[in-house]
Amino acid sequence: MYVCICNALTDTQIRDAIAGGAQRPKEVYAACNCAAQCGCCTGTMLSIIREQPPGADQAMAGD
């Protein structure tokens, strides 16, 4: 699902950025090689960040 229409970022891309260590929307944008535009997506992005601890996918891969 698209979360950021301005940058065409999907929830999967956002989750991948979080798994890579992004902990704030600004860090998610940087990991996706873009920047905030209108800011309407930041609330949804923060919800996703709170749901998924940083590096969660990497920790599971090591088990």
PQR file with spaces between the fields and no chain letter, atoms N, CA, C, O and H, PARSE charges and radii, in Angstrom:
ATOM       1  N    MET     1       0.846   -1.164    0.000 -0.4000 1.5000
ATOM       2  CA   MET     1       0.000    0.000    0.000 -0.0000 2.0000
ATOM       3  C    MET     1       0.898    1.236    0.000  0.5500 1.7000
ATOM       4  O    MET     1       1.940    1.261    0.654 -0.5500 1.4000
ATOM       5  N    TYR     2       0.478    2.256   -0.742 -0.4000 1.5000
ATOM       6  CA   TYR     2       1.221    3.509   -0.739 -0.0000 2.0000
ATOM       7  C    TYR     2       0.936    4.269    0.547  0.5500 1.7000
ATOM       8  O    TYR     2      -0.218    4.463    0.931 -0.5500 1.4000
ATOM       9  H    TYR     2      -0.369    2.236   -1.273  0.4000 1.0000
ATOM      10  N    VAL     3       1.998    4.692    1.200 -0.4000 1.5000
ATOM      11  CA   VAL     3       1.888    5.492    2.412 -0.0000 2.0000
ATOM      12  C    VAL     3       2.203    6.948    2.071  0.5500 1.7000
ATOM      13  O    VAL     3       1.495    7.855    2.507 -0.5500 1.4000
ATOM      14  H    VAL     3       2.936    4.534    0.888  0.4000 1.0000
ATOM      15  N    CYS     4       3.246    7.167    1.306 -0.4000 1.5000
ATOM      16  CA   CYS     4       3.651    8.510    0.898 -0.0000 2.0000
ATOM      17  C    CYS     4       3.400    8.654   -0.602  0.5500 1.7000
ATOM      18  O    CYS     4       4.139    8.119   -1.428 -0.5500 1.4000
ATOM      19  H    CYS     4       3.821    6.429    0.952  0.4000 1.0000
ATOM      20  N    ILE     5       2.350    9.381   -0.928 -0.4000 1.5000
ATOM      21  CA   ILE     5       2.007    9.576   -2.333 -0.0000 2.0000
ATOM      22  C    ILE     5       3.034   10.487   -3.021  0.5500 1.7000
ATOM      23  O    ILE     5       3.402   10.245   -4.171 -0.5500 1.4000
ATOM      24  H    ILE     5       1.749    9.815   -0.257  0.4000 1.0000
ATOM      25  N    CYS     6       3.488   11.511   -2.335 -0.4000 1.5000
ATOM      26  CA   CYS     6       4.443   12.459   -2.932 -0.0000 2.0000
ATOM      27  C    CYS     6       5.714   11.765   -3.426  0.5500 1.7000
ATOM      28  O    CYS     6       6.246   12.112   -4.480 -0.5500 1.4000
ATOM      29  H    CYS     6       3.189   11.707   -1.401  0.4000 1.0000
ATOM      30  N    ASN     7       6.194   10.789   -2.661 -0.4000 1.5000
ATOM      31  CA   ASN     7       7.432   10.085   -3.007 -0.0000 2.0000
ATOM      32  C    ASN     7       7.187    8.658   -3.477  0.5500 1.7000
ATOM      33  O    ASN     7       8.135    7.917   -3.736 -0.5500 1.4000
ATOM      34  H    ASN     7       5.762   10.507   -1.804  0.4000 1.0000
ATOM      35  N    ALA     8       5.928    8.271   -3.587 -0.4000 1.5000
ATOM      36  CA   ALA     8       5.542    6.923   -4.014 -0.0000 2.0000
ATOM      37  C    ALA     8       6.191    5.849   -3.136  0.5500 1.7000
ATOM      38  O    ALA     8       6.689    4.844   -3.644 -0.5500 1.4000
ATOM      39  H    ALA     8       5.157    8.873   -3.377  0.4000 1.0000
ATOM      40  N    LEU     9       6.181    6.068   -1.810 -0.4000 1.5000
ATOM      41  CA   LEU     9       6.746    5.094   -0.876 -0.0000 2.0000
ATOM      42  C    LEU     9       5.655    4.150   -0.388  0.5500 1.7000
ATOM      43  O    LEU     9       4.570    4.579    0.005 -0.5500 1.4000
ATOM      44  H    LEU     9       5.776    6.884   -1.398  0.4000 1.0000
ATOM      45  N    THR    10       5.961    2.876   -0.421 -0.4000 1.5000
ATOM      46  CA   THR    10       5.016    1.875    0.059 -0.0000 2.0000
ATOM      47  C    THR    10       5.336    1.484    1.494  0.5500 1.7000
ATOM      48  O    THR    10       6.414    1.783    2.008 -0.5500 1.4000
ATOM      49  H    THR    10       6.842    2.528   -0.740  0.4000 1.0000
ATOM      50  N    ASP    11       4.386    0.814    2.128 -0.4000 1.5000
ATOM      51  CA   ASP    11       4.620    0.340    3.491 -0.0000 2.0000
ATOM      52  C    ASP    11       5.782   -0.640    3.527  0.5500 1.7000
ATOM      53  O    ASP    11       6.508   -0.692    4.520 -0.5500 1.4000
ATOM      54  H    ASP    11       3.511    0.571    1.710  0.4000 1.0000
ATOM      55  N    THR    12       5.972   -1.412    2.473 -0.4000 1.5000
ATOM      56  CA   THR    12       7.086   -2.363    2.420 -0.0000 2.0000
ATOM      57  C    THR    12       8.423   -1.626    2.409  0.5500 1.7000
ATOM      58  O    THR    12       9.359   -2.031    3.098 -0.5500 1.4000
ATOM      59  H    THR    12       5.381   -1.370    1.667  0.4000 1.0000
ATOM      60  N    GLN    13       8.519   -0.559    1.639 -0.4000 1.5000
ATOM      61  CA   GLN    13       9.761    0.225    1.602 -0.0000 2.0000
ATOM      62  C    GLN    13      10.033    0.858    2.961  0.5500 1.7000
ATOM      63  O    GLN    13      11.178    0.915    3.410 -0.5500 1.4000
ATOM      64  H    GLN    13       7.759   -0.229    1.079  0.4000 1.0000
ATOM      65  N    ILE    14       8.986    1.328    3.605 -0.4000 1.5000
ATOM      66  CA   ILE    14       9.136    1.943    4.923 -0.0000 2.0000
ATOM      67  C    ILE    14       9.583    0.906    5.934  0.5500 1.7000
ATOM      68  O    ILE    14      10.481    1.170    6.734 -0.5500 1.4000
ATOM      69  H    ILE    14       8.056    1.282    3.240  0.4000 1.0000
ATOM      70  N    ARG    15       8.974   -0.267    5.913 -0.4000 1.5000
ATOM      71  CA   ARG    15       9.369   -1.345    6.840 -0.0000 2.0000
ATOM      72  C    ARG    15      10.807   -1.785    6.585  0.5500 1.7000
ATOM      73  O    ARG    15      11.536   -2.083    7.532 -0.5500 1.4000
ATOM      74  H    ARG    15       8.245   -0.482    5.263  0.4000 1.0000
ATOM      75  N    ASP    16      11.220   -1.830    5.334 -0.4000 1.5000
ATOM      76  CA   ASP    16      12.608   -2.182    5.005 -0.0000 2.0000
ATOM      77  C    ASP    16      13.580   -1.141    5.562  0.5500 1.7000
ATOM      78  O    ASP    16      14.642   -1.493    6.076 -0.5500 1.4000
ATOM      79  H    ASP    16      10.628   -1.589    4.565  0.4000 1.0000
ATOM      80  N    ALA    17      13.218    0.134    5.460 -0.4000 1.5000
ATOM      81  CA   ALA    17      14.067    1.197    5.999 -0.0000 2.0000
ATOM      82  C    ALA    17      14.173    1.088    7.514  0.5500 1.7000
ATOM      83  O    ALA    17      15.245    1.296    8.082 -0.5500 1.4000
ATOM      84  H    ALA    17      12.356    0.420    5.042  0.4000 1.0000
ATOM      85  N    ILE    18      13.070    0.765    8.165 -0.4000 1.5000
ATOM      86  CA   ILE    18      13.067    0.593    9.621 -0.0000 2.0000
ATOM      87  C    ILE    18      13.926   -0.602   10.004  0.5500 1.7000
ATOM      88  O    ILE    18      14.701   -0.539   10.958 -0.5500 1.4000
ATOM      89  H    ILE    18      12.199    0.596    7.704  0.4000 1.0000
ATOM      90  N    ALA    19      13.786   -1.685    9.259 -0.4000 1.5000
ATOM      91  CA   ALA    19      14.597   -2.877    9.525 -0.0000 2.0000
ATOM      92  C    ALA    19      16.081   -2.570    9.346  0.5500 1.7000
ATOM      93  O    ALA    19      16.933   -3.196    9.976 -0.5500 1.4000
ATOM      94  H    ALA    19      13.156   -1.736    8.484  0.4000 1.0000
ATOM      95  N    GLY    20      16.380   -1.610    8.489 -0.4000 1.5000
ATOM      96  CA   GLY    20      17.754   -1.192    8.267 -0.0000 2.0000
ATOM      97  C    GLY    20      18.266   -0.210    9.307  0.5500 1.7000
ATOM      98  O    GLY    20      19.424    0.204    9.263 -0.5500 1.4000
ATOM      99  H    GLY    20      15.688   -1.101    7.977  0.4000 1.0000
ATOM     100  N    GLY    21      17.388    0.166   10.255 -0.4000 1.5000
ATOM     101  CA   GLY    21      17.834    1.030   11.345 -0.0000 2.0000
ATOM     102  C    GLY    21      17.161    2.389   11.448  0.5500 1.7000
ATOM     103  O    GLY    21      17.397    3.110   12.418 -0.5500 1.4000
ATOM     104  H    GLY    21      16.447   -0.171   10.291  0.4000 1.0000
ATOM     105  N    ALA    22      16.331    2.763   10.479 -0.4000 1.5000
ATOM     106  CA   ALA    22      15.653    4.061   10.547 -0.0000 2.0000
ATOM     107  C    ALA    22      14.689    4.078   11.731  0.5500 1.7000
ATOM     108  O    ALA    22      13.922    3.137   11.932 -0.5500 1.4000
ATOM     109  H    ALA    22      16.140    2.178    9.691  0.4000 1.0000
ATOM     110  N    GLN    23      14.737    5.158   12.513 -0.4000 1.5000
ATOM     111  CA   GLN    23      13.893    5.272   13.699 -0.0000 2.0000
ATOM     112  C    GLN    23      12.990    6.495   13.679  0.5500 1.7000
ATOM     113  O    GLN    23      12.149    6.662   14.564 -0.5500 1.4000
ATOM     114  H    GLN    23      15.360    5.923   12.350  0.4000 1.0000
ATOM     115  N    ARG    24      13.155    7.343   12.687 -0.4000 1.5000
ATOM     116  CA   ARG    24      12.359    8.564   12.565 -0.0000 2.0000
ATOM     117  C    ARG    24      11.952    8.719   11.101  0.5500 1.7000
ATOM     118  O    ARG    24      12.634    8.208   10.213 -0.5500 1.4000
ATOM     119  H    ARG    24      13.837    7.207   11.969  0.4000 1.0000
ATOM     120  N    PRO    25      10.835    9.425   10.840 -0.5600 1.5000
ATOM     121  CA   PRO    25      10.447    9.635    9.437  0.2800 2.0000
ATOM     122  C    PRO    25      11.571   10.210    8.582  0.5500 1.7000
ATOM     123  O    PRO    25      11.759    9.791    7.440 -0.5500 1.4000
ATOM     124  N    LYS    26      12.325   11.175    9.132 -0.4000 1.5000
ATOM     125  CA   LYS    26      13.433   11.777    8.373 -0.0000 2.0000
ATOM     126  C    LYS    26      14.436   10.706    7.943  0.5500 1.7000
ATOM     127  O    LYS    26      14.961   10.757    6.830 -0.5500 1.4000
ATOM     128  H    LYS    26      12.173   11.516   10.059  0.4000 1.0000
ATOM     129  N    GLU    27      14.700    9.747    8.812 -0.4000 1.5000
ATOM     130  CA   GLU    27      15.636    8.665    8.503 -0.0000 2.0000
ATOM     131  C    GLU    27      15.052    7.704    7.473  0.5500 1.7000
ATOM     132  O    GLU    27      15.781    7.160    6.643 -0.5500 1.4000
ATOM     133  H    GLU    27      14.273    9.705    9.716  0.4000 1.0000
ATOM     134  N    VAL    28      13.745    7.498    7.526 -0.4000 1.5000
ATOM     135  CA   VAL    28      13.081    6.652    6.526 -0.0000 2.0000
ATOM     136  C    VAL    28      13.210    7.299    5.155  0.5500 1.7000
ATOM     137  O    VAL    28      13.574    6.636    4.184 -0.5500 1.4000
ATOM     138  H    VAL    28      13.153    7.940    8.200  0.4000 1.0000
ATOM     139  N    TYR    29      12.911    8.601    5.075 -0.4000 1.5000
ATOM     140  CA   TYR    29      13.057    9.298    3.797 -0.0000 2.0000
ATOM     141  C    TYR    29      14.493    9.189    3.275  0.5500 1.7000
ATOM     142  O    TYR    29      14.708    8.910    2.095 -0.5500 1.4000
ATOM     143  H    TYR    29      12.616    9.139    5.865  0.4000 1.0000
ATOM     144  N    ALA    30      15.459    9.406    4.143 -0.4000 1.5000
ATOM     145  CA   ALA    30      16.865    9.343    3.726 -0.0000 2.0000
ATOM     146  C    ALA    30      17.219    7.954    3.213  0.5500 1.7000
ATOM     147  O    ALA    30      17.918    7.817    2.209 -0.5500 1.4000
ATOM     148  H    ALA    30      15.284    9.633    5.101  0.4000 1.0000
ATOM     149  N    ALA    31      16.735    6.926    3.902 -0.4000 1.5000
ATOM     150  CA   ALA    31      17.012    5.546    3.484 -0.0000 2.0000
ATOM     151  C    ALA    31      16.379    5.239    2.124  0.5500 1.7000
ATOM     152  O    ALA    31      16.860    4.379    1.386 -0.5500 1.4000
ATOM     153  H    ALA    31      16.167    7.037    4.718  0.4000 1.0000
ATOM     154  N    CYS    32      15.310    5.944    1.808 -0.4000 1.5000
ATOM     155  CA   CYS    32      14.614    5.745    0.531 -0.0000 2.0000
ATOM     156  C    CYS    32      15.043    6.770   -0.518  0.5500 1.7000
ATOM     157  O    CYS    32      14.433    6.875   -1.582 -0.5500 1.4000
ATOM     158  H    CYS    32      14.920    6.643    2.407  0.4000 1.0000
ATOM     159  N    ASN    33      16.098    7.521   -0.206 -0.4000 1.5000
ATOM     160  CA   ASN    33      16.648    8.523   -1.133 -0.0000 2.0000
ATOM     161  C    ASN    33      15.626    9.567   -1.568  0.5500 1.7000
ATOM     162  O    ASN    33      15.527    9.904   -2.748 -0.5500 1.4000
ATOM     163  H    ASN    33      16.593    7.435    0.659  0.4000 1.0000
ATOM     164  N    CYS    34      14.869   10.073   -0.596 -0.4000 1.5000
ATOM     165  CA   CYS    34      13.918   11.140   -0.888 -0.0000 2.0000
ATOM     166  C    CYS    34      13.784   12.027    0.345  0.5500 1.7000
ATOM     167  O    CYS    34      14.488   11.826    1.335 -0.5500 1.4000
ATOM     168  H    CYS    34      14.949    9.799    0.362  0.4000 1.0000
ATOM     169  N    ALA    35      12.901   12.986    0.290 -0.4000 1.5000
ATOM     170  CA   ALA    35      12.684   13.905    1.411 -0.0000 2.0000
ATOM     171  C    ALA    35      11.190   14.150    1.575  0.5500 1.7000
ATOM     172  O    ALA    35      10.416   13.946    0.639 -0.5500 1.4000
ATOM     173  H    ALA    35      12.328   13.149   -0.513  0.4000 1.0000
ATOM     174  N    ALA    36      10.789   14.581    2.750 -0.4000 1.5000
ATOM     175  CA   ALA    36       9.382   14.891    3.015 -0.0000 2.0000
ATOM     176  C    ALA    36       8.924   15.998    2.072  0.5500 1.7000
ATOM     177  O    ALA    36       9.666   16.936    1.782 -0.5500 1.4000
ATOM     178  H    ALA    36      11.417   14.747    3.511  0.4000 1.0000
ATOM     179  N    GLN    37       7.714   15.871    1.610 -0.4000 1.5000
ATOM     180  CA   GLN    37       7.128   16.894    0.744 -0.0000 2.0000
ATOM     181  C    GLN    37       6.000   17.598    1.503  0.5500 1.7000
ATOM     182  O    GLN    37       6.212   18.674    2.062 -0.5500 1.4000
ATOM     183  H    GLN    37       7.111   15.108    1.846  0.4000 1.0000
ATOM     184  N    CYS    38       4.806   17.003    1.527 -0.4000 1.5000
ATOM     185  CA   CYS    38       3.674   17.662    2.181 -0.0000 2.0000
ATOM     186  C    CYS    38       3.539   17.276    3.655  0.5500 1.7000
ATOM     187  O    CYS    38       2.931   18.014    4.430 -0.5500 1.4000
ATOM     188  H    CYS    38       4.633   16.129    1.072  0.4000 1.0000
ATOM     189  N    GLY    39       4.098   16.124    4.052 -0.4000 1.5000
ATOM     190  CA   GLY    39       4.068   15.697    5.449 -0.0000 2.0000
ATOM     191  C    GLY    39       2.827   14.944    5.875  0.5500 1.7000
ATOM     192  O    GLY    39       2.729   14.536    7.033 -0.5500 1.4000
ATOM     193  H    GLY    39       4.591   15.524    3.422  0.4000 1.0000
ATOM     194  N    CYS    40       1.876   14.747    4.979 -0.4000 1.5000
ATOM     195  CA   CYS    40       0.632   14.047    5.350 -0.0000 2.0000
ATOM     196  C    CYS    40       0.859   12.593    5.753  0.5500 1.7000
ATOM     197  O    CYS    40       0.034   12.024    6.468 -0.5500 1.4000
ATOM     198  H    CYS    40       1.955   15.079    4.039  0.4000 1.0000
ATOM     199  N    CYS    41       1.933   11.993    5.323 -0.4000 1.5000
ATOM     200  CA   CYS    41       2.182   10.582    5.595 -0.0000 2.0000
ATOM     201  C    CYS    41       2.901   10.340    6.920  0.5500 1.7000
ATOM     202  O    CYS    41       3.006    9.191    7.351 -0.5500 1.4000
ATOM     203  H    CYS    41       2.603   12.455    4.742  0.4000 1.0000
ATOM     204  N    THR    42       3.388   11.369    7.564 -0.4000 1.5000
ATOM     205  CA   THR    42       4.228   11.150    8.745 -0.0000 2.0000
ATOM     206  C    THR    42       3.492   10.452    9.881  0.5500 1.7000
ATOM     207  O    THR    42       4.105    9.678   10.616 -0.5500 1.4000
ATOM     208  H    THR    42       3.302   12.301    7.214  0.4000 1.0000
ATOM     209  N    GLY    43       2.200   10.701   10.045 -0.4000 1.5000
ATOM     210  CA   GLY    43       1.435   10.019   11.090 -0.0000 2.0000
ATOM     211  C    GLY    43       1.390    8.521   10.859  0.5500 1.7000
ATOM     212  O    GLY    43       1.600    7.738   11.786 -0.5500 1.4000
ATOM     213  H    GLY    43       1.701   11.329    9.447  0.4000 1.0000
ATOM     214  N    THR    44       1.119    8.122    9.633 -0.4000 1.5000
ATOM     215  CA   THR    44       1.094    6.698    9.288 -0.0000 2.0000
ATOM     216  C    THR    44       2.479    6.105    9.417  0.5500 1.7000
ATOM     217  O    THR    44       2.640    4.991    9.913 -0.5500 1.4000
ATOM     218  H    THR    44       0.948    8.758    8.881  0.4000 1.0000
ATOM     219  N    MET    45       3.473    6.844    8.974 -0.4000 1.5000
ATOM     220  CA   MET    45       4.854    6.376    9.062 -0.0000 2.0000
ATOM     221  C    MET    45       5.262    6.162   10.522  0.5500 1.7000
ATOM     222  O    MET    45       5.910    5.166   10.843 -0.5500 1.4000
ATOM     223  H    MET    45       3.341    7.749    8.571  0.4000 1.0000
ATOM     224  N    LEU    46       4.892    7.081   11.397 -0.4000 1.5000
ATOM     225  CA   LEU    46       5.197    6.932   12.824 -0.0000 2.0000
ATOM     226  C    LEU    46       4.521    5.702   13.410  0.5500 1.7000
ATOM     227  O    LEU    46       5.103    5.015   14.249 -0.5500 1.4000
ATOM     228  H    LEU    46       4.366    7.891   11.137  0.4000 1.0000
ATOM     229  N    SER    47       3.295    5.419   12.974 -0.4000 1.5000
ATOM     230  CA   SER    47       2.592    4.212   13.437 -0.0000 2.0000
ATOM     231  C    SER    47       3.344    2.953   13.028  0.5500 1.7000
ATOM     232  O    SER    47       3.475    2.016   13.816 -0.5500 1.4000
ATOM     233  H    SER    47       2.822    5.977   12.293  0.4000 1.0000
ATOM     234  N    ILE    48       3.834    2.936   11.802 -0.4000 1.5000
ATOM     235  CA   ILE    48       4.595    1.782   11.318 -0.0000 2.0000
ATOM     236  C    ILE    48       5.899    1.660   12.104  0.5500 1.7000
ATOM     237  O    ILE    48       6.305    0.555   12.466 -0.5500 1.4000
ATOM     238  H    ILE    48       3.727    3.698   11.162  0.4000 1.0000
ATOM     239  N    ILE    49       6.548    2.777   12.366 -0.4000 1.5000
ATOM     240  CA   ILE    49       7.798    2.762   13.140 -0.0000 2.0000
ATOM     241  C    ILE    49       7.546    2.190   14.531  0.5500 1.7000
ATOM     242  O    ILE    49       8.347    1.397   15.025 -0.5500 1.4000
ATOM     243  H    ILE    49       6.219    3.674   12.073  0.4000 1.0000
ATOM     244  N    ARG    50       6.461    2.576   15.157 -0.4000 1.5000
ATOM     245  CA   ARG    50       6.145    2.082   16.510 -0.0000 2.0000
ATOM     246  C    ARG    50       5.804    0.596   16.515  0.5500 1.7000
ATOM     247  O    ARG    50       6.054   -0.096   17.501 -0.5500 1.4000
ATOM     248  H    ARG    50       5.810    3.221   14.755  0.4000 1.0000
ATOM     249  N    GLU    51       5.234    0.104   15.417 -0.4000 1.5000
ATOM     250  CA   GLU    51       4.873   -1.315   15.310 -0.0000 2.0000
ATOM     251  C    GLU    51       6.091   -2.211   15.129  0.5500 1.7000
ATOM     252  O    GLU    51       6.105   -3.344   15.611 -0.5500 1.4000
ATOM     253  H    GLU    51       5.030    0.666   14.616  0.4000 1.0000
ATOM     254  N    GLN    52       7.098   -1.719   14.448 -0.4000 1.5000
ATOM     255  CA   GLN    52       8.250   -2.530   14.050 -0.0000 2.0000
ATOM     256  C    GLN    52       9.527   -1.947   14.627  0.5500 1.7000
ATOM     257  O    GLN    52       9.991   -0.904   14.168 -0.5500 1.4000
ATOM     258  H    GLN    52       7.086   -0.799   14.056  0.4000 1.0000
ATOM     259  N    PRO    53      10.105   -2.606   15.629 -0.5600 1.5000
ATOM     260  CA   PRO    53      11.368   -2.110   16.192  0.2800 2.0000
ATOM     261  C    PRO    53      12.477   -2.102   15.137  0.5500 1.7000
ATOM     262  O    PRO    53      12.483   -2.962   14.256 -0.5500 1.4000
ATOM     263  N    PRO    54      13.414   -1.152   15.207 -0.5600 1.5000
ATOM     264  CA   PRO    54      14.524   -1.097   14.254  0.2800 2.0000
ATOM     265  C    PRO    54      15.308   -2.398   14.243  0.5500 1.7000
ATOM     266  O    PRO    54      15.601   -2.961   15.297 -0.5500 1.4000
ATOM     267  N    GLY    55      15.645   -2.872   13.057 -0.4000 1.5000
ATOM     268  CA   GLY    55      16.446   -4.087   12.920 -0.0000 2.0000
ATOM     269  C    GLY    55      15.691   -5.363   13.216  0.5500 1.7000
ATOM     270  O    GLY    55      16.315   -6.416   13.351 -0.5500 1.4000
ATOM     271  H    GLY    55      15.407   -2.414   12.201  0.4000 1.0000
ATOM     272  N    ALA    56      14.360   -5.315   13.325 -0.4000 1.5000
ATOM     273  CA   ALA    56      13.577   -6.501   13.686 -0.0000 2.0000
ATOM     274  C    ALA    56      13.749   -7.625   12.673  0.5500 1.7000
ATOM     275  O    ALA    56      13.902   -8.785   13.056 -0.5500 1.4000
ATOM     276  H    ALA    56      13.854   -4.460   13.216  0.4000 1.0000
ATOM     277  N    ASP    57      13.725   -7.294   11.384 -0.4000 1.5000
ATOM     278  CA   ASP    57      13.887   -8.322   10.351 -0.0000 2.0000
ATOM     279  C    ASP    57      15.277   -8.933   10.403  0.5500 1.7000
ATOM     280  O    ASP    57      15.436  -10.135   10.189 -0.5500 1.4000
ATOM     281  H    ASP    57      13.601   -6.352   11.073  0.4000 1.0000
ATOM     282  N    GLN    58      16.286   -8.115   10.685 -0.4000 1.5000
ATOM     283  CA   GLN    58      17.663   -8.616   10.741 -0.0000 2.0000
ATOM     284  C    GLN    58      17.852   -9.549   11.927  0.5500 1.7000
ATOM     285  O    GLN    58      18.557  -10.553   11.823 -0.5500 1.4000
ATOM     286  H    GLN    58      16.157   -7.139   10.859  0.4000 1.0000
ATOM     287  N    ALA    59      17.225   -9.224   13.056 -0.4000 1.5000
ATOM     288  CA   ALA    59      17.358  -10.066   14.245 -0.0000 2.0000
ATOM     289  C    ALA    59      16.721  -11.435   13.986  0.5500 1.7000
ATOM     290  O    ALA    59      17.248  -12.458   14.425 -0.5500 1.4000
ATOM     291  H    ALA    59      16.652   -8.408   13.141  0.4000 1.0000
ATOM     292  N    MET    60      15.602  -11.456   13.282 -0.4000 1.5000
ATOM     293  CA   MET    60      14.921  -12.713   13.005 -0.0000 2.0000
ATOM     294  C    MET    60      15.726  -13.561   12.026  0.5500 1.7000
ATOM     295  O    MET    60      15.709  -14.789   12.117 -0.5500 1.4000
ATOM     296  H    MET    60      15.174  -10.625   12.925  0.4000 1.0000
ATOM     297  N    ALA    61      16.426  -12.928   11.096 -0.4000 1.5000
ATOM     298  CA   ALA    61      17.215  -13.652   10.110 -0.0000 2.0000
ATOM     299  C    ALA    61      18.386  -14.385   10.769  0.5500 1.7000
ATOM     300  O    ALA    61      18.847  -15.406   10.259 -0.5500 1.4000
ATOM     301  H    ALA    61      16.440  -11.930   11.022  0.4000 1.0000
ATOM     302  N    GLY    62      18.859  -13.872   11.885 -0.4000 1.5000
ATOM     303  CA   GLY    62      19.994  -14.487   12.569 -0.0000 2.0000
ATOM     304  C    GLY    62      19.624  -15.670   13.440  0.5500 1.7000
ATOM     305  O    GLY    62      20.503  -16.396   13.905 -0.5500 1.4000
ATOM     306  H    GLY    62      18.485  -13.043   12.299  0.4000 1.0000
ATOM     307  N    ASP    63      18.324  -15.874   13.670 -0.4000 1.5000
ATOM     308  CA   ASP    63      17.881  -16.984   14.530 -0.0000 2.0000
ATOM     309  C    ASP    63      17.937  -18.313   13.827  0.5500 1.7000
ATOM     310  O    ASP    63      17.597  -19.338   14.418 -0.5500 1.4000
ATOM     311  H    ASP    63      17.611  -15.284   13.293  0.4000 1.0000
